[in-house]
Amino acid sequence: MLPNTGKLAGCTVFITGASRGIGKAIALKAAKDGANIVIAAKTTQSHPKLPGTIYTAAAEIEAAGGKALPCVVDVRDEQQISSAVEKAVEKFGGIDILVNNASAISLTNTLETPTKRVDLMMSVNTRGTYLTSKACIPFLKKSKVAHILNLSPPLNLNPVWFKQHCAYTIAKYGMSMCVLGMAEEFKGEIAVNALWPRTAIHTAAMDMLGGSGVESQCRKVDIIADAAYSIFKKPKTFTGNFIIDENILKEEGIKNFDVYAIKPGHPLLPDFFLDEHPDELSKQLESSGAVPEFKEEKAQPRSKPRSGAVEETFRIVKDSLSDDVVKATQAVYQFELSGEDGGTWFLDLKSKGGNVGHGEPSDRADVVMSMSTEDFVKMFSGKLKPTMAFMSGKLKIKGNMALAIKLEKLMNQMNSRL
C-alpha cells in the first residue's frame, strides 16, 4: 500500500460519485492527509443493493481526518453542478483537484440498448465530465496543485471493445477525449489525466453487474485510491496521460500487488479496453476457444462437436440439479445454438427441482445465450471461459447479466463431470 505523505493537507478535492466505491476510496485516501472533500453525488437515501449516501461518506471522511461537504449533485444537471462548485468555494476558498468518477454503464449491444439508457450514459459519462470540468476550471486555474483526473480508459480503437457495447464505449471514450483536449487546452495551468484499472475492481456496482462470487476475481478499490494519490502528488507538467493503476504504482516502488487482491493468488478478471500486447491477448482469447476480431482469421478446419454432445451435456446438467441449486440460482436460461445438434434449449433453475429440455421454456427466459454448439460444449466442460467468450463475441447474452454470471459459477461446479 502507498503511504500517505500529508501533501494534500488543506487541498480541496471535488469528487463526483463519491458516496461509495472508487470515488469514496479516493476521498478517504485524501482525507487521511487532512484534505477537504466535496462529495458531489446523487444518493441521499441508502439503496438496498448500493449502500452508502453522501452523508455516510461525509462521516467516514471526517473520521479519517478530512473535512467534508456533502452536495446533492446529479451530473446531468448543470445547475446542481454550479451550486456545488459555489458551495465548495464558499466553504473551502477554492478547488485544487477535480475527480470525474461518476459513470453509468450498460454492457448491451446496439439493438438491446434502449434510447433512455443511451442518453443516461452519454449524459453522465461524457457530458457530465465535460460540464463539471468546465465549472471547476476557473478555480483550478488559481490553484498551485490544479489537477483534473477522469476515471476513464486509454483511447483504444480496437473494434473488439466496440462491437458488444458500442454506446458504453462511446460514452466512456468521451471522458477520455476530454483528457486529450483539456490537457492540451490548459497546458501549464492544469494537469489533466485519465486513470483506469488493469483488473476488475470490487464495488457494490460490480456485484450488481457480475453477481455474487465475482469479488474473488477483483482487486480492492484501494489500488485506484493509491494510484490517484500518486498522480495528485505530481507537478502540473504531468498532463495528458492515460495511466494504468498498476503501472504508476510500480513506478512508486510497489512490488507486492497481492495486498490489493480480494483473494490473493486467485486469477484476476482483466478490465475492458486494455490490450497493450495484442499478441498476448490473442493467445489468451484463443486458448479460451475464441478468435479475436483484430487478428486476421486464417482458414482453419473447425472440429465438429461429437454427435449428441449438446444432448449429453444437458443430460449431465439435469443429473446435477437439486433444490439447493434452484434455490441459489432462481433463473430460467434459454440457449440458441447454431450448428449440428443445435436449436433452442432451456435450463429452468426456477421451478421446483429444476428442469432442462429442447425447445423454449414454459416461463419467459431471464437470460438468452446465443453461441455455436461447439462453444456451448466447450463452455460447460470448462475449456472456454464464458467471460472470454463474451468479450470476443463468441457468446451473445440478452437479459440479466448478473444471472448470466451465476450460471458461470454453476458451470464451474459441473466441469469435473463433463
Order of alpha helices (4+ residues) and beta strands (2+ residues): beta-alpha-beta-alpha-beta-alpha-beta-alpha-alpha-beta-alpha-beta-alpha-alpha-beta-alpha-alpha-alpha-alpha-beta-beta-beta-beta-alpha-alpha-beta-alpha
